[in-house]
Amino acid sequence: MVHIPKIQSTKNYDCFQFNSWNRKVSQSHVDMLANDPTFPEKYPTAPTVVDSNFNIIDGQHRCRAAQKLNIPVYFIVDPTATQDDVRVRNMQSRAWKGKNFVNYYSEMGKKSYKIMEEIIEKHQIPLTYLNAIIVKMCDYKQIGYVYIFKRGDLNIEKYENMLKDFCDLCFPVLKLCRTIKGDKITTPLFTQSYLFGFAHYYMNDRDFFKKVLQKLPKCGIDFTHAQSYESGREAILKIGNWSPPKIEQIKQSKKKS
């Protein structure tokens, strides 16, 4: 007969042992749990697991979040647990990816996530691309965006037309450019710094943005990796100001060679 441990609770936080052989506690993950209003109610249904010596095997972030909120730690003692159980439990669990959150909240009827789902499906782009654009165009700060997104609190409905128009204009050209020039050369165009830059000019100088897209597939400038959003904008500025070499320049270049 399988022994099913009893769920217990305590506010004696010092009794729990956090060990180096477990993964490092992420404070941002602790904060995300603590800021979730449903956490205190749901925590007892997913208690922390400890061994006989109160070494935490699973649920150290939940334990820290409970401590931060000054609520009881709900736990079960597994007397058969060993250090290797940490590895086993982590291999058995599969964390949600970003697209899982989009699909989940979309199915729940949240319009903002439905908008994201539609854009991703239409243009076949990774969620990371769209997240970068939303942060730039929808007045979200980079810090804290992930928590808002995962909690289902994203609200981009008033930006729907702008987001879809930008993506309809930008991504077909970026993909064409990748087809012509190859993945390796065009990789920087799909990074966050460049996407921020494209969004910046779309919002602030629409004519220049369209000029950049027209020149992009035939542009002779190397697309170097940008280390910051400012350098991403500068790189796109160079693309927009690029002009094809004149016939005389080509002839002189051939003579020199």
Secondary structure, 3 states (H helix, E strand, C coil): CCCCCCCEEECCHHHCECCCCCCCCCHHHHHHHHHCCCHHHHHHHCCEEECCCCEEEECHHHHHHHHHHCCCEEEEECCCCCCHHHHHHHHHCCCCCHHHHHHHHHHCCCHHHHHHHHHHHHHCCCHHHHHHHHHHHCCCCCCCHHHHHHHCCCCCHHHHHHHHHHHHHHHHHHHHHHHHHCHHHHHHHHCHHHHHHHHHHHHHCHHHHHHHHHHHHHCCCCCCCCCCHHHHHHHHHHHHHCCCCCHHHHHHHHHHC
